[in-house]
Amino acid sequence: MENLGSSVWSAAVLLFFLMDPLGNIPVMLSILKGIDPKRQRIIIARELFIALIILLIFLFAGKPLLNFLHLEKEAVTISGGIILLIIGLRLIFPQKAGPMGETPDGEPFLVPIAIPMIAGPSVLAMLILMTQSQPGNMTNWFFALLIAWALSAVILQTAPILLRVLKQRGLIALERLMGMILVMMAVQMLINGFKVLFAG
């Protein structure tokens, strides 16, 4: 985690990939199908702000939680690598049922757009792992989260346009690329964790 999270931008890229806004576009548009386009933008903006509040809560409450659980730094790094590896593989080899499963009819609130599409378990877990791994970099983590959230917000707000431009295949290709990068980052995190573990 030290190497991967040494700068605001590298952490922001990591969180952005975990939020996976490009992969969420087709699912989100299917959830909002039948709702007036203007109302769709309002719903997306509302869900984005709800997700940001949840993400900030996990960012600042994550370290006390892991301290309470008495988790060591090496365990945090290795478990973070495992999480990234699983998410990366799912982006490369998606399940046929989709990431969200069935969703209820009507206008969504909180679920499933805010949670778990934007503030998903992988992002929340990674925020906790980051704060435990490098608690002195809370300012970096805060700005990294804001950058990743802002980029995701722009993409999700322009979802209909992106879908028309990139088409379904283009979005799938980008998602596969994001998955490959996440897998490489996961392997590096695992290497870092095992190096420290066996060096001791």
ABEGO torsion letter per residue (X at the ends): XAAAAABAAAAAAAAAAAAGAAAAAAAAAAAABGBBAAAAAAAAAAAAAAAAAAAAAAAAAAAAAAAAAGBBAAAAAAAAAAAAAAAAAAAABBBAAEAAEBBBBEBBBGOAAAOAAABBAAAAAAAAAAAAABAAAAAAAAAAAAAAAAAAAAAAAAAAAAAAAAEAAAAAAAAAAAAAAAAAAAAAAAAAAAAAAAAX
